[in-house]
Amino acid sequence: MAEQIDRLELRTRQVGPWQMNTYTLVCPHTRQSVLIDPGDDPDTLEEMLEDSEPIAILLTHTHPDHVGALEEMRERLNVPVLAHAGPHFNDMRLNVARHLAQGDTVKVGRHLLNVYYTPGHIADQICFLLADDYRAVVGDTIFEGGPGKTHSAANFQKTLETLRNVVLNWPDVTICYPGHGPSFTLGDKRAEIEAFVARDHGDFFGDATWEMGK
């Protein structure tokens, strides 16, 4: 029971027309919290922060479905925005208090989030792995059924590199919380992902599934 109490509380809701998963992490000790990917519906996002003290807004990446309510929530909460340096979607100009890169950490009360750079779906994609925990907020890096959609052959190759060099290095017990759809345990998908990255996909890009190319 003590172990459960000491973990960051993870809250999630689906917002917007693309049913984007937005997340809040709350420290059980200090009640400090962060909002991850304010995609839409500011009232719902504010409800997710109930009984906590918001200290930052974090972005996994800058696609519109993930940042649609960013400016509204920045005004409501008056907290800094933390995100990758970019380039951002459509050269978006983003007022960021702190740029996050591979190996950085973000403190939430007594807890830390480890930052991983995971490009492919978009150039500014990052993931947040909860330190001393087994949960990861992965944005659109990876879903239960496949990797995030790519928009060029070069970006698909980046996705393969991200899967080989980053995602597959996480432990099997890692529970991935994606930007869309259900959470899943990495170990349950490891064999499919390893087989996927081992295949020759040629110049492919677009929507992919783990079974593709069998």
PyMOL commands that set and color helices and strands:
alter all, ss='L'
color gray80, all
select helices_A, chain A and resi 2-6+42-48+64-67+70-77+89-91+153-165+167-169+186-198
alter helices_A, ss='H'
color red, helices_A
select strands_A, chain A and resi 9-15+20-26+32-36+53-58+81-83+98-99+105-108+111-117+126-130+135-139+175-178+184-185
alter strands_A, ss='S'
color yellow, strands_A
deselect
rebuild
show_as cartoon
